[in-house]
Each structure stands twice: as C-alpha cells, then as structure tokens.
Amino acid sequence: MGILALAADERVADVRVAEDELSVRLMDGRTISVPLVWYPRLLNATEAQRKNWQIVGGGYGIHWDEIDEDLSTEGLLRGAPAPRQGVAKIQLPPKHVEGALNNKPKDDEQLVVEISEDENEKGFLDHLTEGEEAAQELTNIISVIDKETRNIAAKFEQHTSNINRLSSVPGGVKASDFRKIAMLSASDMNTFSTRIEDVLPKFEQNTQTLEESFSA
C-alpha cells in the first residue's frame, strides 16, 4: 500500500483541566476532551489541586495525589465517566446543571446533587498495582517450580546411574540394593510432588488476579 498508517500511541503527553472540561493530549497527537462534571473530584478541586497531576502506569494513567483521583487513557477513549455507587453529596455550580432541571437555580446558588460513589471500587491504578504484584509473584513461583524440577531431574539421573552401575557388577547384586534405590526414588518424587502442590494454589490465585487486572 502507498499510505503508511501511523501506530497509535495512547500514552499521556499533557493534561489540561479547564473550568468545565478535561483535555488530555496523547503521544500520537490526538486530544481527548471530556466534561469535567464526569469527574466530581476534579470538578470540586482547586486550581492548584487540578494542576498537581502526574503520569503513571507506564504512561497510560493520570494520578492526582491530593484528591486521590486516577484516570486511564483507555477509560477516557471509551468516554467513561467515573464509576459511582452509593450516595455522596457534591456542590455543583448552577451552570453545570443548566437545562437539566425545570427550575433553574438562582445566580448565587449552588445546587446540591446526589450522585453515586463507591469508595471501595477499584480504580485503574489499583488493578495495575495488583497486576504487577501478581506478575512478580508468578515469576517467583515459576522460579521455585523450575528449581524443584531441576533438582528432581538430577536425583533421578543419579538413581539411574546407580541402577546401571549395579546391573554391570559381575556376579549380580542383591535385590535389596535395587529396592533401596527404588524407595529413594519414590521418596524424592513424593517430596517433589508435595512442594509443587504447595505452590499451585498461589499460582492459580495470582494467574486469576493477573487476568482480572488486564480485563478491568
């Protein structure tokens, strides 16, 4: 094809918070603009708090430390307002709800609007942190499994060598010698199985956590 398509880069380049709009410029040049009313914490924050943001999550997240707000470019691109459950009261200037109610508030009034808010709901950074921790834990578990596998392989190699040595002894050997090696092999295998079974529940748990963090 004669036209080269530029790869999308959804990492954050810059953030601007106006009086009623949030604009996020991406590394690929696109700009996402959304109503500030979607994010009550930002809406009610001071100008200084709004400017106190930082890029997190490998470039795909924005964090406002003072107001504990976290947004992701994935959520912004989907046009998703902040998820809310429960009930919280916030102060909205009249112009943000103009036309939403039949009776408009007076010029100097502020309208108290009830919105849902779940303080326990996990945000983008929560899932990201859990995913990173689960990935690290899986790495450690795989390292343990690899170590145990190499240990049991070395032991069975030694047992095989001992059996071959006994088989080559002139005049034959006692059956008890082979039985001794067989019992050692069974004991080693039992120890190996026990150690692997100990880490399997953690392996499954962290795998599930990792899947949930990516699908969040």
C-alpha positions in Angstrom: 0.0 0.0 0.0 1.2 3.5 -0.7 -0.1 5.0 2.5 1.7 4.3 5.8 -0.6 4.3 8.9 1.0 5.7 12.0 0.8 3.5 15.0 -1.5 4.7 17.8 0.3 5.7 21.0 -2.2 6.1 23.8 0.3 7.3 26.4 -0.3 10.6 28.0 1.7 13.6 26.7 -0.1 16.5 28.5 -3.1 17.2 30.7 -5.1 20.4 31.0 -8.1 21.0 33.3 -10.3 23.9 32.4 -13.2 25.2 34.4 -15.6 22.7 32.9 -13.5 20.4 30.6 -10.7 18.0 30.9 -8.3 17.7 27.9 -5.7 15.0 27.6 -3.2 15.1 24.7 -1.8 11.7 23.7 1.7 10.9 22.4 0.3 10.2 18.9 -1.1 13.8 18.7 -4.8 13.1 19.5 -6.6 15.1 22.2 -9.3 13.7 24.4 -11.8 16.3 25.8 -14.5 15.3 28.2 -16.9 17.2 30.5 -15.3 17.9 33.9 -18.7 17.1 35.6 -17.9 13.4 34.8 -15.2 13.5 37.4 -16.6 15.1 40.6 -13.3 15.1 42.5 -11.7 17.1 39.7 -14.8 19.3 39.4 -14.6 20.2 43.1 -10.8 20.5 43.3 -9.0 23.8 43.5 -7.0 25.1 40.5 -3.7 24.2 42.3 -5.0 20.6 43.0 -6.0 20.2 39.4 -2.6 21.2 38.2 -0.9 18.7 40.6 -1.1 15.7 38.4 1.5 13.1 37.3 1.7 10.4 34.6 1.7 6.8 36.0 1.1 3.3 34.8 3.7 3.3 32.2 2.3 6.4 30.6 -1.3 5.2 30.3 -2.6 6.6 33.6 -3.0 10.0 35.3 -2.9 10.5 39.1 -4.0 13.5 41.2 -2.4 12.8 44.6 -4.2 15.5 46.6 -7.7 14.5 45.6 -6.9 10.7 45.1 -8.2 10.6 41.5 -6.9 8.2 38.9 -7.9 8.1 35.2 -6.6 6.0 32.3 -6.4 6.8 28.6 -8.3 3.6 27.9 -11.3 4.8 30.0 -11.1 8.3 28.5 -11.1 7.0 25.0 -14.2 4.9 25.8 -15.9 8.1 27.1 -16.5 6.5 30.5 -17.5 8.8 33.4 -16.2 8.0 36.9 -18.0 4.9 38.1 -20.2 5.6 41.1 -22.2 3.5 43.6 -23.7 4.6 47.0 -24.6 8.2 47.6 -22.3 11.2 48.1 -23.1 14.9 48.0 -21.1 17.4 46.0 -21.5 21.0 45.2 -22.2 21.8 41.6 -22.2 25.4 40.2 -25.5 26.2 38.5 -24.1 26.3 35.0 -23.1 22.7 35.2 -26.7 21.6 35.6 -28.3 24.3 33.5 -31.1 22.8 31.4 -31.0 19.6 33.4 -33.7 20.7 35.8 -37.0 22.5 35.1 -36.4 25.0 37.9 -33.1 26.8 37.3 -31.2 27.8 40.5 -30.6 31.4 41.3 -27.4 33.1 40.2 -25.7 32.9 43.5 -27.0 29.4 44.5 -25.1 26.2 44.3 -27.1 23.1 43.7 -26.5 20.0 45.9 -26.7 17.0 43.7 -26.7 13.4 44.9 -24.6 11.1 42.9 -23.4 7.6 43.4 -20.0 6.9 44.7 -18.3 3.7 45.8 -15.2 4.4 47.9 -14.4 0.7 47.7 -14.5 0.4 44.0 -11.0 -0.3 42.5 -9.6 2.2 40.1 -7.2 1.8 37.2 -4.1 2.1 39.3 -5.4 -0.4 41.9 -5.8 -3.0 39.1 -2.4 -2.1 37.7 -0.7 -2.5 41.0 -2.4 -5.8 41.7 -1.4 -7.0 38.3 2.2 -6.0 38.8 2.3 -7.8 42.2 0.7 -10.9 40.7 3.2 -11.0 37.8 6.1 -10.7 40.3 4.6 -13.5 42.5 4.1 -15.7 39.4 7.7 -15.1 38.4 8.8 -16.3 41.9 6.6 -19.3 41.8 7.8 -20.4 38.3 11.4 -20.0 39.6 10.6 -22.3 42.5 9.0 -24.9 40.2 12.0 -24.7 37.8 14.4 -25.2 40.7 12.4 -28.2 42.1 12.2 -29.7 38.6 15.9 -29.5 38.0 16.6 -31.0 41.5 14.3 -34.0 40.9 15.8 -34.5 37.4 19.3 -34.5 38.9 18.3 -37.0 41.6 16.6 -39.4 39.1 19.7 -39.1 36.9 21.8 -40.2 39.9 19.4 -43.1 40.7 19.5 -44.3 37.1 23.3 -44.1 37.2 23.3 -46.2 40.4 21.0 -48.8 38.8 23.2 -49.1 35.7 26.2 -49.5 37.9 24.6 -52.3 39.9 23.5 -54.0 36.7 27.1 -54.1 35.5 28.5 -55.7 38.6 29.9 -59.2 37.8 28.1 -62.0 39.6 25.0 -59.9 40.1 23.7 -58.0 43.1 21.2 -58.4 45.8 17.5 -57.5 45.1 17.6 -55.3 48.3 20.1 -53.0 46.6 17.6 -52.3 43.8 14.8 -52.0 46.3 16.8 -49.4 48.2 17.2 -47.3 45.1 13.5 -47.6 44.2 12.5 -46.5 47.7 14.8 -43.4 47.5 13.3 -42.6 44.1 9.8 -42.8 45.5 10.7 -40.6 48.4 12.2 -38.0 46.2 9.2 -38.0 43.9 6.9 -37.6 46.9 8.9 -34.6 48.2 8.8 -33.1 44.7 5.0 -33.5 44.4 4.4 -32.0 47.9 6.4 -28.9 47.1 4.7 -28.4 43.8 1.3 -28.9 45.4 2.2 -26.2 48.0 2.7 -23.5 45.3 -0.1 -24.5 42.9 -2.9 -22.7 44.8 -0.8 -19.5 44.8 -0.1 -20.0 41.1 -3.8 -20.2 40.2 -4.7 -17.3 42.5 -2.1 -15.0 41.0 -3.0 -16.1 37.5 -6.6 -15.1 38.1 -5.6 -11.8 39.6 -3.4 -11.1 36.6 -6.3 -11.9 34.2 -8.7 -9.7 36.2 -6.3 -6.7 36.2 -5.9 -6.9 32.4 -9.7 -7.2 31.8 -10.5 -4.3 34.2 
